[in-house]
Amino acid sequence: MVSVTSRLLASRLETALTRPSLNITVEQWRILFYLWNEDGINQQELAKRASKEKSTITRQIDGLIKKGLVVKQKHGSDKRDKLIFLTENGKNIENEALTAASDITHDAEKGIEKDELLIFKKVLKQIIANVRP
């Protein structure tokens, strides 16, 4: 049931994010979400937060660079260590992208009591903690 729910929500979000004013994927949205909350994160930290392999994050960041939404900047003396920053375009789509996600979440939570949602989220967090390596 979790898998089906995840796929349905991802599909709705993908549809909302592919509108011309955004033109991003769900995976790219996830990276942007972390940067909207804390701009200037390195790729390793983004991979950790997104629970993705570094190579996957690298491909997503490269796509965001091509779209003009983020840039890489050197950090320290290690040429491999780069921080990822939002561009003005990346900052400018934040409200629309977050609103689209919020609307989908609101629709998904219709008819569910707040206390039930709190318990559901608590249980999901515990399941994640139990199975995370």
N, CA, C and O atoms as CSV, one atom per row, in Angstrom:
chain,resi,resn,atom,element,x,y,z
A,1,MET,N,N,0.818,-1.188,0.000
A,1,MET,CA,C,0.000,0.000,0.000
A,1,MET,C,C,0.869,1.262,0.000
A,1,MET,O,O,0.535,2.260,-0.638
A,2,VAL,N,N,1.974,1.200,0.716
A,2,VAL,CA,C,2.884,2.351,0.736
A,2,VAL,C,C,3.446,2.586,-0.656
A,2,VAL,O,O,3.556,3.730,-1.098
A,3,SER,N,N,3.801,1.519,-1.344
A,3,SER,CA,C,4.349,1.632,-2.696
A,3,SER,C,C,3.328,2.240,-3.651
A,3,SER,O,O,3.666,3.123,-4.440
A,4,VAL,N,N,2.098,1.780,-3.586
A,4,VAL,CA,C,1.044,2.313,-4.454
A,4,VAL,C,C,0.817,3.792,-4.146
A,4,VAL,O,O,0.711,4.613,-5.057
A,5,THR,N,N,0.745,4.122,-2.870
A,5,THR,CA,C,0.560,5.519,-2.468
A,5,THR,C,C,1.694,6.390,-2.978
A,5,THR,O,O,1.463,7.478,-3.506
A,6,SER,N,N,2.912,5.912,-2.819
A,6,SER,CA,C,4.083,6.655,-3.268
A,6,SER,C,C,4.028,6.904,-4.775
A,6,SER,O,O,4.280,8.018,-5.236
A,7,ARG,N,N,3.699,5.867,-5.533
A,7,ARG,CA,C,3.625,6.013,-6.990
A,7,ARG,C,C,2.535,6.992,-7.413
A,7,ARG,O,O,2.742,7.806,-8.313
A,8,LEU,N,N,1.367,6.910,-6.760
A,8,LEU,CA,C,0.268,7.815,-7.109
A,8,LEU,C,C,0.615,9.269,-6.784
A,8,LEU,O,O,0.355,10.166,-7.586
A,9,LEU,N,N,1.195,9.495,-5.621
A,9,LEU,CA,C,1.578,10.854,-5.244
A,9,LEU,C,C,2.678,11.385,-6.155
A,9,LEU,O,O,2.639,12.543,-6.569
A,10,ALA,N,N,3.655,10.544,-6.466
A,10,ALA,CA,C,4.747,10.957,-7.359
A,10,ALA,C,C,4.213,11.287,-8.743
A,10,ALA,O,O,4.674,12.238,-9.374
A,11,SER,N,N,3.260,10.523,-9.216
A,11,SER,CA,C,2.671,10.768,-10.532
A,11,SER,C,C,1.938,12.113,-10.551
A,11,SER,O,O,2.083,12.888,-11.496
A,12,ARG,N,N,1.155,12.385,-9.510
A,12,ARG,CA,C,0.455,13.679,-9.426
A,12,ARG,C,C,1.444,14.828,-9.357
A,12,ARG,O,O,1.256,15.854,-10.011
A,13,LEU,N,N,2.509,14.660,-8.560
A,13,LEU,CA,C,3.500,15.715,-8.426
A,13,LEU,C,C,4.250,15.911,-9.731
A,13,LEU,O,O,4.512,17.046,-10.130
A,14,GLU,N,N,4.597,14.825,-10.399
A,14,GLU,CA,C,5.299,14.907,-11.693
A,14,GLU,C,C,4.470,15.700,-12.698
A,14,GLU,O,O,5.002,16.542,-13.422
A,15,THR,N,N,3.179,15.433,-12.742
A,15,THR,CA,C,2.291,16.164,-13.644
A,15,THR,C,C,2.287,17.650,-13.318
A,15,THR,O,O,2.359,18.489,-14.217
A,16,ALA,N,N,2.204,17.971,-12.042
A,16,ALA,CA,C,2.181,19.378,-11.626
A,16,ALA,C,C,3.504,20.077,-11.920
A,16,ALA,O,O,3.515,21.257,-12.271
A,17,LEU,N,N,4.611,19.364,-11.779
A,17,LEU,CA,C,5.928,19.984,-11.941
A,17,LEU,C,C,6.368,20.114,-13.395
A,17,LEU,O,O,7.296,20.866,-13.693
A,18,THR,N,N,5.716,19.395,-14.301
A,18,THR,CA,C,6.128,19.460,-15.706
A,18,THR,C,C,5.442,20.598,-16.454
A,18,THR,O,O,5.654,20.768,-17.654
A,19,ARG,N,N,4.620,21.378,-15.752
A,19,ARG,CA,C,4.033,22.546,-16.428
A,19,ARG,C,C,5.164,23.461,-16.887
A,19,ARG,O,O,6.219,23.506,-16.255
A,20,PRO,N,N,4.953,24.186,-17.976
A,20,PRO,CA,C,6.034,24.988,-18.572
A,20,PRO,C,C,6.719,25.966,-17.618
A,20,PRO,O,O,7.917,26.216,-17.750
A,21,SER,N,N,5.982,26.517,-16.670
A,21,SER,CA,C,6.586,27.494,-15.760
A,21,SER,C,C,7.558,26.850,-14.770
A,21,SER,O,O,8.365,27.549,-14.158
A,22,LEU,N,N,7.491,25.533,-14.606
A,22,LEU,CA,C,8.403,24.827,-13.699
A,22,LEU,C,C,9.362,23.926,-14.476
A,22,LEU,O,O,10.579,24.101,-14.416
A,23,ASN,N,N,8.804,22.964,-15.203
A,23,ASN,CA,C,9.586,22.047,-16.043
A,23,ASN,C,C,10.700,21.336,-15.275
A,23,ASN,O,O,11.855,21.340,-15.700
A,24,ILE,N,N,10.344,20.723,-14.136
A,24,ILE,CA,C,11.294,19.947,-13.345
A,24,ILE,C,C,10.694,18.585,-13.033
A,24,ILE,O,O,9.478,18.399,-13.091
A,25,THR,N,N,11.568,17.633,-12.699
A,25,THR,CA,C,11.115,16.299,-12.310
A,25,THR,C,C,10.926,16.248,-10.798
A,25,THR,O,O,11.338,17.159,-10.080
A,26,VAL,N,N,10.304,15.186,-10.328
A,26,VAL,CA,C,10.125,14.997,-8.890
A,26,VAL,C,C,11.485,14.911,-8.202
A,26,VAL,O,O,11.667,15.478,-7.125
A,27,GLU,N,N,12.440,14.212,-8.810
A,27,GLU,CA,C,13.783,14.090,-8.221
A,27,GLU,C,C,14.477,15.451,-8.158
A,27,GLU,O,O,15.147,15.765,-7.175
A,28,GLN,N,N,14.315,16.250,-9.200
A,28,GLN,CA,C,14.897,17.588,-9.176
A,28,GLN,C,C,14.204,18.458,-8.134
A,28,GLN,O,O,14.854,19.257,-7.460
A,29,TRP,N,N,12.903,18.307,-8.001
A,29,TRP,CA,C,12.145,19.039,-6.977
A,29,TRP,C,C,12.703,18.730,-5.594
A,29,TRP,O,O,12.852,19.624,-4.760
A,30,ARG,N,N,13.009,17.456,-5.359
A,30,ARG,CA,C,13.535,17.050,-4.046
A,30,ARG,C,C,14.843,17.781,-3.738
A,30,ARG,O,O,15.038,18.259,-2.621
A,31,ILE,N,N,15.727,17.868,-4.712
A,31,ILE,CA,C,16.996,18.585,-4.511
A,31,ILE,C,C,16.730,20.060,-4.258
A,31,ILE,O,O,17.295,20.656,-3.341
A,32,LEU,N,N,15.864,20.643,-5.080
A,32,LEU,CA,C,15.533,22.058,-4.892
A,32,LEU,C,C,14.910,22.299,-3.524
A,32,LEU,O,O,15.178,23.319,-2.889
A,33,PHE,N,N,14.084,21.371,-3.072
A,33,PHE,CA,C,13.446,21.502,-1.751
A,33,PHE,C,C,14.494,21.650,-0.653
A,33,PHE,O,O,14.370,22.513,0.216
A,34,TYR,N,N,15.516,20.816,-0.690
A,34,TYR,CA,C,16.570,20.917,0.320
A,34,TYR,C,C,17.330,22.232,0.190
A,34,TYR,O,O,17.715,22.827,1.196
A,35,LEU,N,N,17.547,22.686,-1.038
A,35,LEU,CA,C,18.262,23.951,-1.246
A,35,LEU,C,C,17.407,25.154,-0.860
A,35,LEU,O,O,17.939,26.160,-0.390
A,36,TRP,N,N,16.104,25.068,-1.048
A,36,TRP,CA,C,15.228,26.162,-0.610
A,36,TRP,C,C,15.267,26.303,0.907
A,36,TRP,O,O,15.082,27.395,1.443
A,37,ASN,N,N,15.507,25.205,1.584
A,37,ASN,CA,C,15.597,25.238,3.041
A,37,ASN,C,C,16.994,25.589,3.532
A,37,ASN,O,O,17.148,26.174,4.605
A,38,GLU,N,N,18.016,25.235,2.751
A,38,GLU,CA,C,19.399,25.525,3.131
A,38,GLU,C,C,20.250,25.583,1.867
A,38,GLU,O,O,20.737,24.561,1.383
A,39,ASP,N,N,20.418,26.768,1.352
A,39,ASP,CA,C,21.187,26.958,0.120
A,39,ASP,C,C,22.675,26.752,0.400
A,39,ASP,O,O,23.173,27.123,1.463
A,40,GLY,N,N,23.381,26.153,-0.569
A,40,GLY,CA,C,24.818,25.971,-0.425
A,40,GLY,C,C,25.206,24.672,0.257
A,40,GLY,O,O,26.103,24.656,1.100
A,41,ILE,N,N,24.541,23.585,-0.099
A,41,ILE,CA,C,24.827,22.259,0.466
A,41,ILE,C,C,25.726,21.513,-0.519
A,41,ILE,O,O,25.592,21.687,-1.730
A,42,ASN,N,N,26.644,20.683,-0.010
A,42,ASN,CA,C,27.463,19.907,-0.937
A,42,ASN,C,C,26.692,18.674,-1.422
A,42,ASN,O,O,25.673,18.291,-0.847
A,43,GLN,N,N,27.208,18.066,-2.497
A,43,GLN,CA,C,26.515,16.944,-3.120
A,43,GLN,C,C,26.370,15.749,-2.183
A,43,GLN,O,O,25.350,15.061,-2.212
A,44,GLN,N,N,27.369,15.500,-1.363
A,44,GLN,CA,C,27.295,14.369,-0.439
A,44,GLN,C,C,26.132,14.556,0.542
A,44,GLN,O,O,25.394,13.614,0.834
A,45,GLU,N,N,25.983,15.781,1.044
A,45,GLU,CA,C,24.898,16.054,1.988
A,45,GLU,C,C,23.541,15.958,1.302
A,45,GLU,O,O,22.585,15.452,1.890
A,46,LEU,N,N,23.448,16.432,0.075
A,46,LEU,CA,C,22.193,16.302,-0.665
A,46,LEU,C,C,21.836,14.834,-0.874
A,46,LEU,O,O,20.677,14.446,-0.730
A,47,ALA,N,N,22.828,14.022,-1.211
A,47,ALA,CA,C,22.596,12.587,-1.410
A,47,ALA,C,C,22.109,11.941,-0.114
A,47,ALA,O,O,21.195,11.116,-0.125
A,48,LYS,N,N,22.724,12.324,0.992
A,48,LYS,CA,C,22.334,11.780,2.293
A,48,LYS,C,C,20.901,12.172,2.639
A,48,LYS,O,O,20.098,11.328,3.037
A,49,ARG,N,N,20.587,13.445,2.487
A,49,ARG,CA,C,19.241,13.927,2.833
A,49,ARG,C,C,18.171,13.302,1.953
A,49,ARG,O,O,17.071,13.006,2.419
A,50,ALA,N,N,18.495,13.100,0.678
A,50,ALA,CA,C,17.525,12.529,-0.258
A,50,ALA,C,C,17.528,11.003,-0.249
A,50,ALA,O,O,16.715,10.376,-0.929
A,51,SER,N,N,18.437,10.406,0.517
A,51,SER,CA,C,18.587,8.941,0.557
A,51,SER,C,C,18.815,8.384,-0.846
A,51,SER,O,O,18.198,7.398,-1.249
A,52,LYS,N,N,19.723,9.044,-1.587
A,52,LYS,CA,C,20.051,8.642,-2.957
A,52,LYS,C,C,21.552,8.473,-3.084
A,52,LYS,O,O,22.325,9.016,-2.295
A,53,GLU,N,N,21.954,7.704,-4.099
A,53,GLU,CA,C,23.367,7.536,-4.402
A,53,GLU,C,C,23.928,8.852,-4.933
A,53,GLU,O,O,23.221,9.641,-5.559
A,54,LYS,N,N,25.214,9.069,-4.668
A,54,LYS,CA,C,25.855,10.310,-5.120
A,54,LYS,C,C,25.771,10.459,-6.634
A,54,LYS,O,O,25.573,11.565,-7.136
A,55,SER,N,N,25.918,9.349,-7.372
A,55,SER,CA,C,25.865,9.419,-8.840
A,55,SER,C,C,24.479,9.866,-9.320
A,55,SER,O,O,24.369,10.597,-10.305
A,56,THR,N,N,23.441,9.434,-8.635
A,56,THR,CA,C,22.080,9.850,-8.986
A,56,THR,C,C,21.906,11.345,-8.746
A,56,THR,O,O,21.341,12.055,-9.578
A,57,ILE,N,N,22.391,11.807,-7.618
A,57,ILE,CA,C,22.307,13.228,-7.284
A,57,ILE,C,C,23.102,14.052,-8.300
A,57,ILE,O,O,22.658,15.121,-8.718
A,58,THR,N,N,24.264,13.560,-8.691
A,58,THR,CA,C,25.093,14.272,-9.669
A,58,THR,C,C,24.326,14.477,-10.975
A,58,THR,O,O,24.344,15.570,-11.539
A,59,ARG,N,N,23.655,13.434,-11.455
A,59,ARG,CA,C,22.872,13.546,-12.696
A,59,ARG,C,C,21.736,14.561,-12.541
A,59,ARG,O,O,21.471,15.353,-13.446
A,60,GLN,N,N,21.071,14.526,-11.386
A,60,GLN,CA,C,19.971,15.462,-11.147
A,60,GLN,C,C,20.481,16.901,-11.086
A,60,GLN,O,O,19.861,17.809,-11.641
A,61,ILE,N,N,21.599,17.101,-10.419
A,61,ILE,CA,C,22.183,18.443,-10.330
A,61,ILE,C,C,22.601,18.935,-11.705
A,61,ILE,O,O,22.384,20.099,-12.041
A,62,ASP,N,N,23.201,18.055,-12.505
A,62,ASP,CA,C,23.592,18.439,-13.867
A,62,ASP,C,C,22.372,18.902,-14.674
A,62,ASP,O,O,22.452,19.866,-15.435
A,63,GLY,N,N,21.255,18.210,-14.499
A,63,GLY,CA,C,20.022,18.622,-15.176
A,63,GLY,C,C,19.528,19.977,-14.692
A,63,GLY,O,O,19.048,20.789,-15.483
A,64,LEU,N,N,19.648,20.217,-13.396
A,64,LEU,CA,C,19.232,21.511,-12.835
A,64,LEU,C,C,20.156,22.637,-13.290
A,64,LEU,O,O,19.712,23.768,-13.484
A,65,ILE,N,N,21.430,22.330,-13.459
A,65,ILE,CA,C,22.383,23.331,-13.976
A,65,ILE,C,C,21.998,23.702,-15.409
A,65,ILE,O,O,21.978,24.881,-15.763
A,66,LYS,N,N,21.690,22.686,-16.237
A,66,LYS,CA,C,21.306,22.939,-17.625
A,66,LYS,C,C,20.042,23.792,-17.704
A,66,LYS,O,O,19.874,24.571,-18.643
A,67,LYS,N,N,19.160,23.647,-16.726
A,67,LYS,CA,C,17.917,24.432,-16.706
A,67,LYS,C,C,18.131,25.810,-16.072
A,67,LYS,O,O,17.208,26.622,-16.013
A,68,GLY,N,N,19.344,26.064,-15.603
A,68,GLY,CA,C,19.648,27.363,-15.016
A,68,GLY,C,C,19.071,27.573,-13.629
A,68,GLY,O,O,18.834,28.710,-13.222
A,69,LEU,N,N,18.841,26.480,-12.892
A,69,LEU,CA,C,18.222,26.584,-11.574
A,69,LEU,C,C,19.226,26.511,-10.427
A,69,LEU,O,O,18.954,27.005,-9.332
A,70,VAL,N,N,20.387,25.897,-10.673
A,70,VAL,CA,C,21.436,25.816,-9.650
A,70,VAL,C,C,22.801,26.005,-10.301
A,70,VAL,O,O,22.947,25.892,-11.518
A,71,VAL,N,N,23.799,26.296,-9.464
A,71,VAL,CA,C,25.193,26.367,-9.895
A,71,VAL,C,C,26.048,25.640,-8.870
A,71,VAL,O,O,25.681,25.521,-7.702
A,72,LYS,N,N,27.208,25.150,-9.336
A,72,LYS,CA,C,28.192,24.533,-8.439
A,72,LYS,C,C,29.287,25.547,-8.178
A,72,LYS,O,O,29.698,26.287,-9.073
A,73,GLN,N,N,29.756,25.572,-6.935
A,73,GLN,CA,C,30.890,26.436,-6.587
A,73,GLN,C,C,31.889,25.626,-5.780
A,73,GLN,O,O,31.514,24.814,-4.935
A,74,LYS,N,N,33.180,25.861,-6.056
A,74,LYS,CA,C,34.232,25.165,-5.317
A,74,LYS,C,C,34.113,25.479,-3.834
A,74,LYS,O,O,33.689,26.558,-3.421
A,75,HIS,N,N,34.512,24.475,-3.054
A,75,HIS,CA,C,34.503,24.641,-1.609
A,75,HIS,C,C,35.814,24.079,-1.069
A,75,HIS,O,O,36.053,22.873,-1.144
A,76,GLY,N,N,36.646,24.931,-0.538
A,76,GLY,CA,C,37.910,24.477,0.019
A,76,GLY,C,C,38.911,24.118,-1.056
A,76,GLY,O,O,38.767,24.494,-2.219
A,77,SER,N,N,39.927,23.383,-0.644
A,77,SER,CA,C,41.024,23.060,-1.564
A,77,SER,C,C,40.751,21.802,-2.393
A,77,SER,O,O,41.412,21.584,-3.408
A,78,ASP,N,N,39.804,20.988,-1.985
A,78,ASP,CA,C,39.474,19.768,-2.720
A,78,ASP,C,C,38.586,20.113,-3.908
A,78,ASP,O,O,37.455,20.566,-3.732
A,79,LYS,N,N,39.100,19.896,-5.127
A,79,LYS,CA,C,38.355,20.242,-6.328
A,79,LYS,C,C,37.051,19.454,-6.459
A,79,LYS,O,O,36.114,19.895,-7.124
A,80,ARG,N,N,37.003,18.297,-5.827
A,80,ARG,CA,C,35.799,17.462,-5.921
A,80,ARG,C,C,34.688,17.960,-5.003
A,80,ARG,O,O,33.516,17.655,-5.224
A,81,ASP,N,N,35.047,18.719,-3.982
A,81,ASP,CA,C,34.054,19.198,-3.023
A,81,ASP,C,C,33.452,20.506,-3.517
A,81,ASP,O,O,34.097,21.554,-3.491
A,82,LYS,N,N,32.199,20.424,-3.967
A,82,LYS,CA,C,31.517,21.599,-4.494
A,82,LYS,C,C,30.204,21.804,-3.752
A,82,LYS,O,O,29.510,20.855,-3.388
A,83,LEU,N,N,29.894,23.064,-3.545
A,83,LEU,CA,C,28.617,23.420,-2.936
A,83,LEU,C,C,27.628,23.747,-4.050
A,83,LEU,O,O,28.003,24.272,-5.098
A,84,ILE,N,N,26.365,23.430,-3.805
A,84,ILE,CA,C,25.312,23.671,-4.781
A,84,ILE,C,C,24.472,24.847,-4.281
A,84,ILE,O,O,23.971,24.848,-3.156
A,85,PHE,N,N,24.337,25.837,-5.147
A,85,PHE,CA,C,23.568,27.033,-4.809
A,85,PHE,C,C,22.453,27.247,-5.821
A,85,PHE,O,O,22.592,26.918,-6.999
A,86,LEU,N,N,21.356,27.798,-5.346
A,86,LEU,CA,C,20.258,28.184,-6.220
A,86,LEU,C,C,20.635,29.417,-7.026
A,86,LEU,O,O,21.329,30.305,-6.533
A,87,THR,N,N,20.174,29.463,-8.260
A,87,THR,CA,C,20.268,30.696,-9.045
A,87,THR,C,C,19.006,31.513,-8.745
A,87,THR,O,O,18.123,31.064,-8.014
A,88,GLU,N,N,18.936,32.697,-9.310
A,88,GLU,CA,C,17.705,33.497,-9.136
A,88,GLU,C,C,16.503,32.747,-9.698
A,88,GLU,O,O,15.424,32.767,-9.105
A,89,ASN,N,N,16.687,32.080,-10.847
A,89,ASN,CA,C,15.585,31.285,-11.418
A,89,ASN,C,C,15.167,30.173,-10.470
A,89,ASN,O,O,13.977,29.901,-10.312
A,90,GLY,N,N,16.141,29.529,-9.838
A,90,GLY,CA,C,15.845,28.471,-8.877
A,90,GLY,C,C,15.076,28.995,-7.678
A,90,GLY,O,O,14.185,28.321,-7.159
A,91,LYS,N,N,15.416,30.181,-7.244
A,91,LYS,CA,C,14.703,30.805,-6.116
A,91,LYS,C,C,13.302,31.239,-6.538
A,91,LYS,O,O,12.354,31.160,-5.757
A,92,ASN,N,N,13.184,31.694,-7.775
A,92,ASN,CA,C,11.914,32.246,-8.252
A,92,ASN,C,C,10.808,31.203,-8.419
A,92,ASN,O,O,9.629,31.556,-8.381
A,93,ILE,N,N,11.157,29.933,-8.604
A,93,ILE,CA,C,10.111,28.913,-8.790
A,93,ILE,C,C,9.698,28.262,-7.474
A,93,ILE,O,O,8.793,27.428,-7.451
A,94,GLU,N,N,10.349,28.637,-6.388
A,94,GLU,CA,C,10.070,27.999,-5.091
A,94,GLU,C,C,8.593,28.050,-4.724
A,94,GLU,O,O,8.006,27.011,-4.423
A,95,ASN,N,N,7.985,29.211,-4.740
A,95,ASN,CA,C,6.601,29.343,-4.295
A,95,ASN,C,C,5.652,28.492,-5.125
A,95,ASN,O,O,4.792,27.803,-4.576
A,96,GLU,N,N,5.802,28.534,-6.443
A,96,GLU,CA,C,4.917,27.759,-7.314
A,96,GLU,C,C,5.095,26.259,-7.100
A,96,GLU,O,O,4.116,25.515,-7.047
A,97,ALA,N,N,6.338,25.819,-6.978
A,97,ALA,CA,C,6.606,24.384,-6.803
A,97,ALA,C,C,6.116,23.891,-5.449
A,97,ALA,O,O,5.528,22.813,-5.358
A,98,LEU,N,N,6.352,24.666,-4.402
A,98,LEU,CA,C,5.898,24.259,-3.069
A,98,LEU,C,C,4.375,24.297,-2.968
A,98,LEU,O,O,3.778,23.458,-2.293
A,99,THR,N,N,3.749,25.254,-3.629
A,99,THR,CA,C,2.291,25.317,-3.644
A,99,THR,C,C,1.708,24.094,-4.345
A,99,THR,O,O,0.725,23.519,-3.878
A,100,ALA,N,N,2.311,23.697,-5.464
A,100,ALA,CA,C,1.834,22.509,-6.187
A,100,ALA,C,C,1.911,21.280,-5.287
A,100,ALA,O,O,0.966,20.494,-5.227
A,101,ALA,N,N,3.031,21.113,-4.589
A,101,ALA,CA,C,3.193,19.958,-3.689
A,101,ALA,C,C,2.215,20.038,-2.527
A,101,ALA,O,O,1.638,19.026,-2.130
A,102,SER,N,N,2.027,21.222,-1.986
A,102,SER,CA,C,1.107,21.406,-0.861
A,102,SER,C,C,-0.330,21.088,-1.267
A,102,SER,O,O,-1.073,20.476,-0.500
A,103,ASP,N,N,-0.717,21.499,-2.464
A,103,ASP,CA,C,-2.071,21.208,-2.946
A,103,ASP,C,C,-2.302,19.703,-3.073
A,103,ASP,O,O,-3.378,19.207,-2.739
A,104,ILE,N,N,-1.305,18.990,-3.550
A,104,ILE,CA,C,-1.420,17.536,-3.699
A,104,ILE,C,C,-1.512,16.886,-2.319
A,104,ILE,O,O,-2.325,15.986,-2.108
A,105,THR,N,N,-0.692,17.334,-1.396
A,105,THR,CA,C,-0.735,16.805,-0.031
A,105,THR,C,C,-2.105,17.075,0.597
A,105,THR,O,O,-2.684,16.199,1.240
A,106,HIS,N,N,-2.612,18.283,0.407
A,106,HIS,CA,C,-3.926,18.641,0.945
A,106,HIS,C,C,-5.004,17.710,0.394
A,106,HIS,O,O,-5.849,17.217,1.142
A,107,ASP,N,N,-4.971,17.470,-0.922
A,107,ASP,CA,C,-5.948,16.563,-1.538
A,107,ASP,C,C,-5.813,15.151,-0.984
A,107,ASP,O,O,-6.817,14.483,-0.737
A,108,ALA,N,N,-4.591,14.696,-0.789
A,108,ALA,CA,C,-4.353,13.332,-0.299
A,108,ALA,C,C,-4.836,13.148,1.136
A,108,ALA,O,O,-5.215,12.045,1.530
A,109,GLU,N,N,-4.821,14.222,1.911
A,109,GLU,CA,C,-5.180,14.123,3.329
A,109,GLU,C,C,-6.652,14.402,3.616
A,109,GLU,O,O,-7.076,14.386,4.772
A,110,LYS,N,N,-7.435,14.659,2.557
A,110,LYS,CA,C,-8.869,14.912,2.756
A,110,LYS,C,C,-9.539,13.730,3.439
A,110,LYS,O,O,-9.287,12.570,3.116
A,111,GLY,N,N,-10.400,14.061,4.393
A,111,GLY,CA,C,-11.175,13.035,5.073
A,111,GLY,C,C,-10.406,12.278,6.155
A,111,GLY,O,O,-10.932,11.321,6.723
A,112,ILE,N,N,-9.179,12.687,6.448
A,112,ILE,CA,C,-8.381,12.030,7.482
A,112,ILE,C,C,-8.214,13.008,8.642
A,112,ILE,O,O,-7.777,14.143,8.456
A,113,GLU,N,N,-8.569,12.549,9.838
A,113,GLU,CA,C,-8.462,13.399,11.023
A,113,GLU,C,C,-6.999,13.727,11.320
A,113,GLU,O,O,-6.104,12.933,11.029
A,114,LYS,N,N,-6.767,14.904,11.901
A,114,LYS,CA,C,-5.393,15.340,12.207
A,114,LYS,C,C,-4.672,14.374,13.129
A,114,LYS,O,O,-3.488,14.100,12.935
A,115,ASP,N,N,-5.375,13.851,14.134
A,115,ASP,CA,C,-4.717,12.922,15.061
A,115,ASP,C,C,-4.362,11.608,14.366
A,115,ASP,O,O,-3.358,10.982,14.705
A,116,GLU,N,N,-5.173,11.188,13.402
A,116,GLU,CA,C,-4.855,9.990,12.630
A,116,GLU,C,C,-3.618,10.220,11.768
A,116,GLU,O,O,-2.769,9.336,11.647
A,117,LEU,N,N,-3.514,11.406,11.167
A,117,LEU,CA,C,-2.345,11.730,10.357
A,117,LEU,C,C,-1.073,11.753,11.196
A,117,LEU,O,O,-0.021,11.298,10.748
A,118,LEU,N,N,-1.169,12.278,12.400
A,118,LEU,CA,C,-0.006,12.310,13.293
A,118,LEU,C,C,0.466,10.900,13.620
A,118,LEU,O,O,1.665,10.620,13.599
A,119,ILE,N,N,-0.473,10.018,13.920
A,119,ILE,CA,C,-0.118,8.631,14.220
A,119,ILE,C,C,0.481,7.960,12.981
A,119,ILE,O,O,1.491,7.261,13.075
A,120,PHE,N,N,-0.145,8.175,11.822
A,120,PHE,CA,C,0.334,7.594,10.571
A,120,PHE,C,C,1.771,8.023,10.290
A,120,PHE,O,O,2.615,7.191,9.956
A,121,LYS,N,N,2.048,9.309,10.423
A,121,LYS,CA,C,3.394,9.827,10.165
A,121,LYS,C,C,4.397,9.281,11.176
A,121,LYS,O,O,5.541,8.990,10.828
A,122,LYS,N,N,3.970,9.146,12.415
A,122,LYS,CA,C,4.845,8.588,13.448
A,122,LYS,C,C,5.194,7.142,13.119
A,122,LYS,O,O,6.349,6.737,13.250
A,123,VAL,N,N,4.218,6.373,12.698
A,123,VAL,CA,C,4.444,4.970,12.344
A,123,VAL,C,C,5.375,4.864,11.139
A,123,VAL,O,O,6.292,4.043,11.132
A,124,LEU,N,N,5.142,5.691,10.121
A,124,LEU,CA,C,6.012,5.665,8.941
A,124,LEU,C,C,7.447,6.010,9.313
A,124,LEU,O,O,8.379,5.364,8.834
A,125,LYS,N,N,7.641,7.019,10.161
A,125,LYS,CA,C,8.988,7.388,10.603
A,125,LYS,C,C,9.655,6.233,11.324
A,125,LYS,O,O,10.851,6.006,11.145
A,126,GLN,N,N,8.917,5.508,12.126
A,126,GLN,CA,C,9.483,4.374,12.843
A,126,GLN,C,C,9.851,3.237,11.890
A,126,GLN,O,O,10.892,2.600,12.051
A,127,ILE,N,N,8.999,2.985,10.899
A,127,ILE,CA,C,9.299,1.958,9.904
A,127,ILE,C,C,10.584,2.322,9.156
A,127,ILE,O,O,11.448,1.471,8.944
A,128,ILE,N,N,10.702,3.591,8.760
A,128,ILE,CA,C,11.921,4.033,8.075
A,128,ILE,C,C,13.133,3.828,8.958
A,128,ILE,O,O,14.158,3.323,8.501
A,129,ALA,N,N,13.028,4.213,10.213
A,129,ALA,CA,C,14.148,4.039,11.154
A,129,ALA,C,C,14.499,2.560,11.316
A,129,ALA,O,O,15.673,2.213,11.440
A,130,ASN,N,N,13.495,1.694,11.316
A,130,ASN,CA,C,13.719,0.261,11.495
A,130,ASN,C,C,14.434,-0.396,10.309
A,130,ASN,O,O,15.205,-1.339,10.487
A,131,VAL,N,N,14.177,0.105,9.112
A,131,VAL,CA,C,14.738,-0.552,7.924
A,131,VAL,C,C,15.908,0.187,7.308
A,131,VAL,O,O,16.581,-0.354,6.431
A,132,ARG,N,N,16.167,1.414,7.747
A,132,ARG,CA,C,17.296,2.173,7.192
A,132,ARG,C,C,18.602,1.519,7.630
A,132,ARG,O,O,18.766,1.154,8.794
A,133,PRO,N,N,19.546,1.374,6.666
A,133,PRO,CA,C,20.823,0.738,7.018
A,133,PRO,C,C,21.645,1.588,7.980
A,133,PRO,O,O,22.743,1.191,8.371
